[in-house]
Amino acid sequence: MKSFRHSTNERNKSNVLKLRMKLGAAGYGIYMMLLERIASEPLQRAELDYEVLAYDFHESVDMIRSVVEDFDLFAIDIESETFSHEDLNNQLSAKAKRVKQEKLLDEFISNRLSDIKCINGLAATYKTSPDRIRTLFRGPFRERILSIYSAPPSSFTLIGALNSFIKETFGKQESGTYH
């Protein structure tokens, strides 16, 4: 995104006002620089690398961490070690949102597929082949998530959905055998 909109009253929103009360105009400047950073990222998410951000902004790591974590201004995804901003996500066009959702989902699936121990464990648990598990991830699971969610779900939500989907697909039959 080349540019983004923000309210002319952004500085007086409750959480931003708390930020300004504690960290002053410098905190507000960091907040705006973080928004710019997120908006410039293809997936509208920035890495939680406080040292790099501190170097880039010429501020302390503690100051950056405080702005990101202490005022409920950003959505933090612990598993992917990224953070985003809801208002920026809402500014994406429908097509851009879909592309973003697919990229995030594909990244999640790729991370899961690269965990051979996990794939083999699931295959053993559900008495199926690792290839069937991989096919499930890339096809039916991916399509179900894209059809259900209009915004990229968190990694935590995806893990829950994946577990439910695997159980639904490969779970026990009434006879006690697996299919």
Backbone as a ProteinNet text record, in pm:
[ID]
protein_1_A
[PRIMARY]
MKSFRHSTNERNKSNVLKLRMKLGAAGYGIYMMLLERIASEPLQRAELDYEVLAYDFHESVDMIRSVVEDFDLFAIDIESETFSHEDLNNQLSAKAKRVKQEKLLDEFISNRLSDIKCINGLAATYKTSPDRIRTLFRGPFRERILSIYSAPPSSFTLIGALNSFIKETFGKQESGTYH
[TERTIARY]
86.3	0	91.7	71.2	156.9	123.8	0.1	-40.4	-154.4	-184.6	-296.2	-362.8	-488.2	-563.8	-561	-561.5	-585.7	-670.8	-742.6	-835.3	-759.7	-823.1	-762.3	-766.5	-838.5	-848.5	-775.8	-687.1	-614.8	-547.1	-487.7	-411.6	-498	-630.7	-719.9	-799	-774.6	-838	-786.1	-870.2	-841	-702	-671	-542.5	-425.5	-447.1	-340.4	-318.2	-424.4	-411.9	-331.3	-358.1	-280	-132.7	-108.6	28.6	94.7	27	82.2	103.8	12.8	27.7	154.2	184.7	300.4	430	423.5	546.9	559.3	458.7	465	457.9	498.5	495.1	589	696.8	789.9	718.6	637.5	561.6	465.1	398.1	304.5	379	494.5	575.3	615.1	652.9	689	567.1	452	327.7	302.3	314.7	290.5	395.8	520.1	624.5	598.2	546	510.7	396.2	298.5	190.1	244.7	337.1	398.9	472.8	543.2	619.9	525.6	417.3	320.4	257.5	219.6	155	247.3	377.7	472	500.9	459.2	482.8	376.1	414.3	317.6	197.4	218.7	109.8	51.9	88.7	41.8	74.2	192	241.1	388.8	432.1	573.6	629.6	756.5	821.1	838.9	823.7	846.2	995.8	1071	1215.5	1244	1236.9	1247.7	1384.2	1488.1	1621.9	1630.2	1577.2	1579.2	1493.4	1375.1	1287.5	1353	1416.7	1484	1596.3	1671.7	1778.3	1718.9	1614.9	1551.1	1494.7	1433.8	1367.8	1458.8	1581.2	1674.7	1613.2	1553.7	1491.4	1534.8	1502.6	1542.4	1450.3	1504.1	1426.6	1308	1332.8	1224.9	1111.6	1145.1	1042.9	958.7	1023.5	951.8	861.9	917.2	840.4	717.9	734.6	623.4	512.7	548.1	446.9	371.3	442.7	379.3	294.1	343.2	279.8	190.1	213	149.4	16.9	-24.6	-140.3	-252.2	-243.4	-346.1	-374.9	-267.5	-280.1	-261.9	-194.6	-159.4	-206.3	-232.3	-262.7	-130.5	-94.1	33.3	6.1	76.8	67.4	198	191.1	310.4	375.1	292.8	349.1	429.3	375.5	448.3	545.3	544.6	631.5	615.1	487.7	455.8	348.9	328.2	218	155.4	27.4	-46.8	-137.9	-212.4	-301.8	-436.2	-542.2	-675.3	-720.7	-700.6	-745.4	-674.5	-547.7	-476.5	-531.8	-558.9	-616.3	-751	-829.1	-960.9	-953	-839.1	-824.9	-789.4	-754.4	-720.5	-845.1	-826.2	-936.9	-974.8	-1090.8	-1136.7	-1037.4	-987.8	-892.4	-761.8	-714	-590	-606.9	-725.2	-751.4	-745.6	-803.8	-804.7	-661.9	-583.2	-444.6	-366.4	-387.9	-320.2	-359.9	-489.3	-538.5	-474.7	-471	-413.3	-264	-191.4	-47.8	-23.4	-100.9	-85.2	-120	-226.5	-266.7	-160.6	-110.9	-8.1	119.9	152.1	268.6	246.1	127.2	92.5	103.4	44.4	45.6	188.7	266.1	404.9	484.6	463	531.2	491.6	364.6	318.4	374.6	375.3	423.6	573.9	646.2	790.9	825.8	727.4	748.6	719.7	821.2	807.1	758.9	808.7	767.6	616.6	566.2	422.8	342.3	384.2	313.3	312.2	427.5	436.2	354.4	353.8	275.6	126.7	80.3	-60.9	-98.1	-10	-36.5	-46.5	42.2	38.8	-86.5	-119.7	-237.4	-364.8	-377.7	-500.8	-489.2	-382.3	-361.1	-383.6	-310.5	-314	-171.2	-152.8	-17.5	16.8	145.5	187.2	143.3	140.4	96.3	-50.1	-133.5	-275.4	-289	-206.2	-207.9	-165.7	-58.6	-10.7	-118	-182.7	-288.5	-403.7	-437.7	-544.9	-510	-386.1	-342.3	-355.4	-301.8	-293.5	-426.4	-516.5	-642.4	-762.6	-828.6	-955.4	-945.2	-839.5	-825.9	-809	-721.5	-697.3	-826.6	-899.3	-1023.5	-1129.2	-1137.5	-1236.1	-1204.8	-1079.7	-1042.7	-1072.6	-1038.7	-1064.3	-1213.6	-1294.6	-1439.2	-1505.7	-1445.6	-1507.1	-1467.9	-1341.1	-1289.9	-1278.9	-1329.7	-1318.9	-1194.6	-1131.5	-1006.5	-910.1	-780.7	-684.3	-698.9	-729.1	-739.4	-601.3	-597.4	-470.3	-417.9	-290.4	-230.2	-300.8	-336.9	-407.3	-539.3	-614.7	-741	-717.9	-614.1	-583.6	-545.2	-471.6	-432.6	-557	-649.1	-773.7	-856.4	-867.1	-943.9	-879.3	-748	-676.4	-699.9	-687.9	-711.3	-852.2	-950.4	-1090.2	-1108.5	-1047.4	-1062.8	-998.4	-882.2	-814.9	-899.1	-950.8	-1034.7	-1159.8	-1218.3	-1339.8	-1310.5	-1195.5	-1160.5	-1111.5	-1024.8	-961.9	-1004.6	-1103.3	-1144.8	-1198.9	-1224.9	-1273.8	-1411.4	-1431.5	-1564.4	-1631.2	-1758.7	-1832.4	-1773.9	-1718.9	-1665.1	-1534.4	-1481.1	-1355.8	-1233.7	-1250.5	-1137.7	-1127.9	-1016.4	-995	-1017.6	-1055.4	-1069.8	-974.8
-114.8	0	122	210	327.6	435.5	440.4	538	479	543	498.4	620.2	600.3	708.2	689.3	801.3	795.2	915.5	899.3	1002	1130.6	1244	1371.5	1385.9	1296.9	1297.1	1175.5	1115.3	994.7	1016.7	1131.4	1158.8	1159.2	1173.7	1180.6	1052.3	947.5	818.6	769.8	701.3	661.4	599.1	496	427.5	515.6	595.7	684.6	795.9	842.8	944.5	889.5	764.4	701.1	691.3	657	652.6	788.9	892.6	1029.2	1072.8	1033.6	1070.1	1008.9	887.1	817.8	849.5	853	864.7	995.5	1081.8	1212.1	1204	1314	1323.3	1221.7	1187.2	1086.9	952.1	915.7	791.6	793.6	908.3	922.9	914.9	975.3	967.8	825	749.6	608.6	531.1	558.2	492.3	516.2	639.3	670.4	604.9	601.5	536.2	385.3	327.2	184.7	159.6	250.2	237	243.5	336.8	346.7	218.6	164.2	40.7	-74.5	-89	-195.9	-177.6	-54.4	-27	-57.5	-48.7	-74.8	-223.4	-306.5	-450.6	-515.3	-612	-674.8	-738.6	-794.4	-860.2	-773.1	-645.9	-553.7	-606.5	-666.7	-716.2	-682.5	-638.6	-610.6	-715.2	-744.4	-840.1	-777.8	-861.1	-817.2	-821.2	-742.2	-732.9	-592.2	-577.3	-445.3	-380.7	-461.8	-405.7	-340.6	-406.4	-348.8	-222.1	-227.9	-110.3	5	-24.8	78.7	143.4	62.2	116.3	204.7	153.7	226.2	360	363	483.1	568.8	522.5	593.7	617.4	511.5	514.9	390.7	383.7	269.4	149.6	32	-91	-86.4	-38.5	-31.4	59.6	170.1	263.6	197.7	130.7	63.6	-45.5	-127.4	-235.8	-179.9	-72.1	-12.5	32.3	99.3	146.5	27.6	-78	-194.6	-273.1	-290.2	-385.2	-324.7	-201	-150.3	-75.7	-47.5	40	-20.7	-149	-219.5	-151.3	-107.1	-40.7	-137.6	-248.9	-342.5	-483	-562.3	-704	-779.1	-850.6	-922.8	-1071	-1130.2	-1273.9	-1335.4	-1397.4	-1452.6	-1561.1	-1648.6	-1760.5	-1713.7	-1617.9	-1570.5	-1458	-1413.7	-1305.3	-1180.3	-1142.7	-1022.7	-944	-820.8	-741.3	-663.7	-631.2	-561.5	-458.6	-386.6	-281.7	-296.9	-309	-337.1	-232.2	-104.5	0.5	-9	-45.9	-62.2	-181.5	-290.1	-407.7	-375	-290.4	-253.7	-166.8	-105.1	-18.4	-93.4	-219.4	-296.3	-318.4	-320.1	-352.2	-498.9	-537.1	-675.5	-772.3	-736.6	-823	-832.8	-719.7	-719.6	-798.2	-788.4	-865.4	-1014.8	-1053.9	-1195.7	-1244.8	-1165.7	-1202.3	-1213.9	-1118.6	-1121.1	-1245.7	-1275.5	-1391.7	-1518.5	-1529.9	-1648.9	-1661.1	-1551.3	-1555.8	-1597.8	-1541.7	-1578.8	-1725.9	-1770.6	-1910.1	-2001.8	-1966.5	-2047.8	-2053.1	-1942.8	-1939.4	-2034	-2029.5	-2118.9	-2265.1	-2297	-2434.4	-2478.7	-2392.4	-2424.7	-2455	-2374.1	-2398.6	-2533.5	-2567.9	-2695.9	-2811.7	-2796.7	-2904.2	-2926.6	-2825.2	-2841	-2914.5	-2932.1	-3005.1	-3153.5	-3225.2	-3366.2	-3449.8	-3419.4	-3492.8	-3479.3	-3359.4	-3333.8	-3412.4	-3405.9	-3474.7	-3625	-3680.7	-3825	-3863.4	-3777.2	-3803.5	-3804.9	-3708.5	-3705.7	-3828.5	-3865	-3982.8	-4107.7	-4121.8	-4238.8	-4236.9	-4122.2	-4110.2	-4148.3	-4103.6	-4127	-4240.6	-4319.7	-4439	-4410.5	-4310.6	-4273.8	-4241.1	-4204.5	-4176.4	-4028	-3997.7	-3857.4	-3779.8	-3848.1	-3780.7	-3738.2	-3820.7	-3783	-3662.8	-3657	-3541.6	-3416.2	-3426.6	-3310.9	-3264.4	-3359.2	-3326.4	-3255.7	-3301.7	-3239	-3093	-3068.7	-2931.6	-2840	-2888.3	-2802.2	-2781.8	-2877.4	-2871	-2839.3	-2942.8	-2920.6	-2825.2	-2838	-2748.1	-2604.1	-2583	-2447.5	-2387.2	-2464.1	-2413.9	-2383.8	-2468.6	-2444	-2312.8	-2290.8	-2167.9	-2046.4	-2052.8	-1939.2	-1913	-2016.9	-1997.2	-1947	-1975.7	-1939.2	-1798.9	-1765.3	-1640.7	-1529.6	-1412.7	-1297	-1215.1	-1241.5	-1174.4	-1283	-1256	-1358.2	-1395.3	-1521.5	-1561	-1571.1	-1567.8	-1581.3	-1723.5	-1740.4	-1874.2	-1966.3	-1913.5	-1992.4	-2045.3	-1959.6	-2000.4	-2105.7	-2086.8	-2182.9	-2319.7	-2320.7	-2447.9	-2521.9	-2450.5	-2511.9	-2565	-2484.8	-2526.9	-2648.1	-2648.7	-2761.4	-2889.3	-2879.6	-2997.9	-3052	-2965.3	-3008	-3072	-3011.1	-3061.2	-3199.3	-3217.7	-3348.4	-3455.1	-3422.7	-3518.6	-3552	-3450.7	-3470.8	-3559.4	-3537.8	-3611	-3752.1	-3768.8	-3898.1	-3963.5	-3907.3	-3957.2	-4098.8	-4153.3	-4291	-4306	-4421	-4460.5	-4535.8	-4561.6	-4630.1	-4767.5	-4835.3	-4969.7	-4966.9	-4848.8	-4837.7	-4834.8	-4848.6	-4841	-4700	-4670.9	-4538.5	-4548	-4436.2	-4434.9	-4338.1
0	0	0	-96.8	-110	-7.7	34.3	135.1	216.5	327.3	409.8	471.7	509.6	572.5	723.9	793	936.8	973.9	1083	1127.9	1162	1133.2	1174.2	1325.6	1389.7	1534.7	1594.3	1518.5	1562.4	1697.2	1714.8	1836.9	1962.4	1947	2062.1	2087.3	2007.6	2035.3	2170.7	2242.4	2380.4	2397.3	2318.7	2334.4	2292.1	2190.1	2143.9	2246.2	2306.9	2411.2	2529.3	2566.8	2674	2635.2	2509.8	2458.4	2473.3	2430.1	2438.2	2582.5	2672	2812.5	2871.8	2832.1	2888.9	2814.1	2679.6	2600.9	2523.7	2532.7	2468.3	2316.1	2255.5	2109.4	2045	2113.9	2059	2043.2	2141.9	2132.5	2016.3	1997.7	1886.2	1752.4	1745.8	1623	1591.3	1692.6	1671.6	1624.6	1685.9	1645	1495.9	1451.1	1309.9	1219.6	1265.4	1186.9	1177.3	1284.9	1281.2	1182.4	1180.8	1082.7	940.9	916.7	783.9	749.3	846.3	825.2	788.7	864.2	837.1	699.4	667.1	537.6	420.4	442.1	332.1	312.7	406.8	397	309.3	224.8	133.7	204.5	323.1	394.8	506	510.3	613.7	753.4	768.4	897.4	906.1	1024	1045.7	1142	1126.6	1215.9	1353.9	1455.8	1594.3	1624.9	1552.8	1573	1624.3	1755.4	1816.4	1793.6	1783.8	1760.9	1622.9	1521.8	1387.3	1381.9	1442.7	1444.8	1520.7	1633.4	1711.6	1630.2	1559.5	1474.6	1364.3	1298.6	1189	1236.1	1353.6	1403.9	1491.7	1518.6	1606.9	1744.7	1797.6	1930.3	2007.3	2134.9	2216.6	2192.1	2214.1	2202.1	2298.4	2420.1	2520.7	2475.8	2411.8	2363.9	2254.4	2160.5	2051.6	2109.8	2197.2	2259.1	2331.8	2403.5	2476.2	2381.9	2273.4	2178.2	2118	2083.7	2020.6	2120.6	2241.9	2334.2	2441.7	2482	2603.8	2585.8	2465	2447.5	2363.4	2335	2258.5	2124.5	2060.1	1930	1814	1840.1	1733.9	1769.2	1666.1	1682.7	1669.7	1774.8	1777.1	1757.8	1660.4	1636.3	1685.5	1801.8	1865.8	1779.6	1721.6	1645.8	1524.3	1449.9	1331.3	1365.6	1492	1538.6	1453.2	1432.3	1356	1429.6	1384.5	1435.4	1320.5	1337.5	1233.5	1299.1	1215.8	1265.3	1195.5	1273.9	1219.5	1118.1	1147.5	1055.6	919.7	920.1	792.8	716.3	786.8	721	657.9	723.5	671.8	546.6	521.3	405.1	277	289.6	170	84.3	-45.8	-135	-114.9	-160.7	-146	-210.8	-327.8	-397.1	-318.8	-269.4	-191.6	-62.5	-0.3	121.5	91.5	-19.8	-57.1	-83.3	-155	-183.3	-52.8	38.1	167.3	245.2	249.1	322	265.8	134.3	73	103.8	100.5	130.6	274.3	366.9	507.5	530.4	467.8	481.2	420.1	303.1	238.6	323.1	388.8	477.9	596.5	654	765.2	720.3	606	555.1	526.5	465.3	434.3	561.1	665.1	792.8	851.4	842.8	895.9	813.1	680.5	593.6	608.6	649	665.6	795.1	882.3	1007.5	983.4	937.6	900.5	1019.2	1137.8	1258.1	1279.1	1260.6	1276.4	1172.3	1047.5	938.5	964.1	998.1	1024.1	1147.5	1248.5	1368.9	1339.5	1260.5	1222.7	1140.4	1047.9	964.5	1051.6	1148.6	1236.9	1323.9	1378.3	1465.1	1391.4	1268.8	1193.1	1093.4	1105.8	1023.7	874.5	829	688.6	646.6	522.7	474.8	492.1	505.7	510.2	385.2	271.8	147.9	156	217.7	234	326.6	430.1	521	444.3	366.8	288.3	189.1	122	25.6	95.7	214.1	292.2	323.5	364.2	396.9	275.4	162.1	42.5	-28	-17.9	-91.3	-5.6	47	118.4	237.7	319	434.4	388.2	291.3	239.3	185.3	105.8	46.8	153.2	254.1	360.5	432.3	466.1	537.9	451.7	323.9	234.7	218.2	227.9	212.5	341.3	455.8	583.9	629.5	619	678.2	574.7	611.6	522.7	553.4	668.1	705.9	752	741.1	781	928.6	958.2	1098.9	1162.3	1293.2	1364.8	1350.9	1379	1375.6	1474.3	1589.9	1692	1636.3	1567.3	1507	1399.2	1318.2	1212.5	1269.7	1377.8	1439.8	1487.9	1552.3	1597.5	1481.5	1375.2	1257.5	1191.7	1186.5	1126.8	1207.3	1339.4	1423.6	1404.6	1401.4	1382.1	1245.3	1143.6	1007.4	992.1	1051.3	1043.2	1113.2	1232	1304.7	1224.9	1164.3	1083.3	962.1	900.9	779.3	806.9	906.2	930.3	1061.6	1129.9	1261.3	1256.1	1375.3	1388.2	1325	1261.9	1215	1329.7	1317.7	1424.4	1455.3	1358.2	1378.5	1456.8	1478.5	1553.1	1463.9	1334.3	1242.2	1185.4	1128.1	1067.5	918.6	860	713.6	653.4
[MASK]
+++++++++++++++++++++++++++++++++++++++++++++++++++++++++++++++++++++++++++++++++++++++++++++++++++++++++++++++++++++++++++++++++++++++++++++++++++++++++++++++++++++++++++++++++++

